[in-house]
Amino acid sequence: MWTCAARWRGLDELQNFLTGSDALTEQVLRRLLAGQRPAVVIGTIWPGWLADFNKPNMDANEDQLRAPARAVLALTTTRIRIEVQPQFSPAELEQAAAVADPRLHGSWQRPRTAG
């Protein structure tokens, strides 16, 4: 019998959750992590966005706009950076073409978009 459950709300493209009137705040994240049940929060963010939120030497107005996002990012206890190459290698393309899953066919030819 399970004594706990995981609830997944992916924070893919984390930068979309760090700005705007309904942005994820440090207080909300702290409340989630301090709850009665264990919690793990996983998010992905493009390196350019991460650098932008942590950019040094910005003017006071820009710094004030990014401060809430930096507070959320500062709560991370483990950061694992996974570099994704801009294109597949010939061996990866050959392997993908050999897979019988129709969802994959042609997907490796779509252009990569970055934020």
N, C-alpha and C positions, 0 to 999 in steps of 0.2 A: 504494500500500500504506500502511495506517495504521501509524504508529509509536507511537501512544498511544490510549488509550480512556478514555472517561468512565464512571464508575460512579455511578449516581444513587441516593442514599438521601435522599429528601426529608425535611427537618426542618420540615414544615408543622406549625403549632401548636408552635413551638419550646419554649414554656413546659413542655410535657409531657416534654421531654427534659432539663430543667434541675433537676428535683427528684426526690427518692426515692432509694432505695438503688442503683438502676442508672442514675443520672443521668450525662449526658455531662459529662466533666470537662475541665478545662483541659489536663491532661497528655495525655489521649487525643487531644484536638483538635490539640495541638502536634505529637504524634507523627505524626498523619495528614498535617498540613501540611508536616512536615519529611521526609516519605518520599522515596523515590527517583523517584517519579512526581509530576508536577504535580497539585495537588488544588484544587478549588474547593468550598467549603461554602456552601450557600444555605439559609436558613431564613426562616420567616415567624412573626411574633409579633404578637398584638393589642397596640395602644398601651397599654392599661391594664395588661397584664402587664409590659411593658417598664418602665413607670413604677414598678410595684410592686417589681420586682427592683432598681431603682435609687433607691428611695425614701430620702431623707435623714432623719436624725434618728430612727432606729429604736432600740429598746432593744438591748442587747448580745446577747441570745439571738436576736432576730429578725435582727440584723445577721449573726450567725454562720451562721444558716440560709441566708441569701441570698448570702453571700460566694462560694461555689463558682459559682453562676449568674453573678454579676457578673464573675468571672474569665473565664468562657467568653465572655460578651458583650463584654468588654474586648478580646478578640482580633480583633474585626471591624476590617477595614481600610477597608471601604466600607459605608456604610449608606445605603440608598435607601428613603425613606419614600414609600409610595404610599397615598394616602388613598382609601378606598372609601366611597362615599356609602351611606347606609342604605337607599335605595330607588332604583330606576331612574327615569330621566326619561321623560316621555311618548314622546319620540322613540326612546329605547332600547327601550321596551316595544313600540312599533310595529315596529321593526326585528326584534326577537326573534320576534314573532308571524309575521313574513313568512318566516322561515327554515324550510326544509322538514325540518330535522333533528328527528325526533320526541323526541330526548333533551332538547331545549330546551323543548318545549311544557309550560307549567305551571311550569317551574323558577323563573321570575322571580316567581312568586306565593308561593313558600315563604318563611316568615319567616327573617330573618337572625338567627343566634345568635352571640353574642360571648362571649369568655372574660374 
